[in-house]
Amino acid sequence: MHKYMNTERQISGLCRLGTFLKDFLNKNAENYNRDEAELLQTMRLSEQENPWFTQENQRYALQNWANLLNEESITNWLNNYRIAKNPKKVGLILAGNIPLVGFHDVICVVLSGHIPMIKLSSKDRRMIPFLLKMWQEFSGNQLEFEFVERLENFDAVIATGSNNTARYLEYYFKNHLSIIRKNRTSIAVLNGQESDEDLQHLADDIFTYFGLGCRNVTKILIPEGFKIDRLFENFQAYKDIINHHKYANNYDYNRAIYLLNLDLFWDNNFVMLREDEELFHPLSVIGFSRYKDISEVQHFIKTHNEDIQAIVAKVDFIEGAIPFGEAQNPSLDTYADLVDTMKFLEVI
């Protein structure tokens, strides 16, 4: 009963955090209270430390959490799982490629009844501690967590890194229960019947967070005869992305390489399209390949299944597809690498 009461307070506190974020996002800065002003300052410091974390991108991430953190969504999600009777310490090695990308893991560990030992990414050091502080206050100090520089004395670990890092982590944690996540990316599949609005939503899936997330589309499969110009025409809302110096550096570098190598590519002065069979592409480059038959699409997906995070398409065209424009709005029961974090936490 005691554990259940703690969880109730944690859920209540998380809902209050969602309300706090909504209020923050809907107010003008001159009307902020002390906590809201502190959040704004935290966001500014985050951008200073990591220029990829623009105010716009941080606000986008906060808006997603504000939408998710309500009693109905949280309760419906948790109803599918058991809360641990004996709390274990779970080490979390968090990524920092997009704002708050590790917050879902933190929430999973806390609400499953365990204690997160959090190793923050050097690229995202401020926002998660602030949100946890607020959640702690809203929950009546019913949270238990710690921030660490080195993981020691833990019962399980959830770690996210590059493919090279993952190999090291798999070896290092070979004697522990673990989830080790690797590089993934997302694809879009077009059938040629897409409206301009669909393609404009696809642009959101590509360019939100500059394309740095594993849920960002970096590869498009298009039917033969599909006009490439339609993509460029519907990507124009993101033309100002080239004004961000770090993105522009990537664009200039990759463009120079293609020119030096005499590679064929399409260019609209802020993103390049390149026809190839590869899944992964560098920042500022979107790969595409043409298909004659849906069986070719299915073969590509099957071949690259371990590396694909999400598939964006018309939902009645590809099984399990996410609608255009929704790739960066995952639900609480959407798990990285398609591994159910909460199920893992039930058995440690």
N, C-alpha and C positions, 0 to 999 in steps of 0.2 A: 504493500500500500504506500509505504514511504517513497519508494522508487517511482510509483505511478504519480504521486503528488508532485514530485520533482519534475517529471516529464510534463505534466499539465502546466506547471509554472513556466517551464522552458518554452512550451508552445505558445502560451499567452504572451511571454516576453518577445518571442519571435514575431508574433502578429503585431505587437506594439512597435517593434522595429520597422515592420513594413509600413505602418501608418506614419511613423516618424519620417521615413524616406519619402513617402508621398507628399507630406507637408513640405519637406525641404525642397522637393523638385517643383512644387507648385507656387512657392513664394518667391518674391524678389529679395535680393540679398539684404536690402535695408530693413527688412522685416524679420530677419532671422533672430531666433533666441540664441542663448549662449552655446548650446549643443550644436545647433545648425551652423552657427558661425565657425565652430571648431571643425565641423565636417568640411565646410568650404575651404578652410585653411589646410586641412589634411589633403584635399584634392589638389590644391595648388602646389603643395610640397611634392606630392606624387608626380605631378607633371614635370616639376623641376628636376626630379631625380630620374625620371624616365619619360622623355619627350613623346614617346608613343602614346602615353596615357593623357591624351588631350582632355580638356574639360568636357567636350562633347562625348567622347568615348566613355569616360567615367560616368557621366550622367546616363548614358544609354544602359550601362551595366546596372546602375542603381535603379533605373526604371524597371528593368526586368525583375529585379529582386522585389521591388515594391509591389509589382503585380502578383508575384508568387506567394509572398508571405502574408497569407490570410488564413483564417481558421479552417475554412472548408478545404482549401488545397492541401494544407499540411495534414489535417486529420485524414482525409481520403488517402493520401500517400502513405501515412504511417500505419493505417489499418491493415496493410498487407504484410506487416512485419512484427516480430517479437522484440520487446525491449529486454536487454540483458539484465539478469538478476545479479550477476557478479561483474562489476565494471573492470574492463581491461584497459591498458594503456596502448593507444594506437598511434604510431608515428606517422606523421604526414609530411612528405616532402612535396611542397607545392610548386606549381609552375607559375610563371609570371609573364606569359606572352600577351594576355589581354587582361583588363582590369577584373579583379575579384574571381579569377578563374578557379581558384582553390577553395572558395567559400562553400561550395556545395559539399565537398569532402568534410569540411569542418562541421557543417550542420548534420550530415549523416552520422558522424561519430558521436556527437553530443546526443542527438535524439535517439540513437540506438542504445544509449545507456552507458557508453564508454567515455574515456577521457582522451582527448586529442593532445598529442605532443607535436607542436606545430613548428616545422622548419620553414620559415617564409622564404620566398624567392627574393633575391636582392633587387629584382625589378618591381616588386609589389610589396613594399615593407610597411605601408602605412594604413591602407584602407581596411584590411581585415582586422588588425588590432583595434581600430576605432569601432567597427561594427560589433566586435565581440564585447568591447567595453559597454556599448549601449545595450546590447542584448543582456549582458550581465545585470545591468541596472534595472532594466525592464522586467527581469525574471526574479527580482528579489534575491540576487546573489546565489541562484541555484545552478550556476554553470561551474564546471571544473575543467580547466584547460591550462596548458603551459606553452610558452614559446621557448624553443631550444635552438642552439647553434649546432649541436651534435646529438644524434639520436642514441640514447642509452637506456637500458632497462625497460624495454617495450615488449609487448606481447604480439603485435602484428604491425605491418607497415603498408601504407599506400603511397606510392611514389610516382611522380610524373616527370619525364625527361625526354631527351632526344634518343634516337636509336642507339647512339654510342653510349650515352649515359645509362640507358636501360640495361645494356649488357653488363656494365660495371655493377649496377644496382642488383641485378639478378644474381650475380656471383656473391656480392657482399651480403645479401639477405637470403641466401640459399637455404639457411636453416630456420627461417621464420615464415610464418603465414604472411603472404603478401599479395598485393596487386601492383604490378609494375607496368606503367603505361608508356607507350612509345609514340613516335611520330605518326600522326594520321592527318588526312585532309578530306575534303568533301567534294562531291561532283554534282553536276546538274545534267539531266537528260532532257533534251527537247524533242518534241514530236513534229514540229513545224506548224502546229496550230496555235501557238502561243500568241496572245495579244501583246500590244506594246506595254500595257500595264503589267502583264506577267514578267516581261523582260526587264522592266524598271524595278520590279521586286527582286528579280534575280540579281540586279546590280547591288541591292542591299546585302544579299547573301555573299557577294564577292568583296565589296569594299568596306563594309562595317569593320571597325577595328583595323583598318588598313589592309585587311586580308591576313592578319597574323594568327587567327584562331584555327583550331583543327576543324571547326564547323564552317569555316569560310570555303566557298567554292573556288577551286583552282583549276578545275578541269571540266569542260563542257563536251558532251556527246551530242552531235547534231546530225539530222538526216541529210542525205545527199540532196543538193539543190537549195539548202537553206542559205540565205544571203547573210554573209558576215556583217555587212553594213548595218543590218537591223540591230545587232548587238551594240555597235558603237553609238548608233543613234539613241539608244535607250539607256546608255551609260552616262549621258551628258550631265546628269544631276551631280555626278561625283568629279567633275572636271577640276574642281579646286583642290582635290587631294594632292595634286602635284606641287602645291604651294607649301606643303609640309616638307621641311628640309631632309628629314631622314628617309621619307618615301621617295623624294626626288633623287636622292643619292642612289637608291636602289634602281630606280628607273634609268637614270643616266648610265650607270655601270652596266646593267644588262643590255641596254640598247647598244652601247659601245661594243660589247662582246659580240653581239649578233652581226653588227656591221663589219667588224674585223674578220669574222669567220664567213662573211658573205651568206649568212643564214637567211632563209625566207621568213618574214614575219610581217604582221599587220600592226599599224601604229596609229594612235589618235592623239598623241602628245601627252597622255597621262597613264595609259596602260597599253600593253602589247599583247597581241594574240599570236599564238604559235601553233601550227599544225604538227602534231606528233602523237605517238602512242604512249607517252609517259603519263604517269599519274601526278607526280609532284612537279611543281614549277616554282621558280624563285619569285619573290615579292615583286609586284608590278607586271607580272607575266601570267596570262591565262592560257592554258593549253586547250586545244580542241581537236577532236577527231570526228570524222564522218562515218556514218553507218548506213548500210543498205537495208538491213533487216534487224528486228528487235533481238534476234538470237545473238547478234554481234554485241549488243549492249549487255545482254545477260552474261555472255562469256567474259566481257571486260570486268563486270562487277564481281563475278566469281573468281577471276584471276587475282583481283586486287582486294578481295574481301577483307583481308587482315589489315589493310592500310586505309580503308574508307570509313570515315566517321559518320557521314550522313549523305543521303541522296536527295537532291531537290528536283522535283518534277511535278507534273500534274498528277494528283494522287490516284487517279484511276488509270494511269498509264504505267507506273512502276510500283510494284508491291513494296510497301514500307516507306514510300516517298514522303518527304516533307513538302508542304506547299511553298511555292515561290515567296520569298520574303520572310520565311519563318525559321531559317536555319540558326539564327542567333537568338532565338527565343525558346530555349529548351524548357520543358516542364520539370517538376521536381523528380519525376520518375524516369528522366532521361539520363542515362549514365555514360560517362566517357568510356570509350573502347567497348561499349555494349556489355560491360561487366557490371552486374547488379551489386553496387557497393553495399547496400543494406543487407542483402542476402549473405554476403561475405562477412559482414559484421555480426550476423546472427550466430555464426559457428566458431568464432575465435575463443 
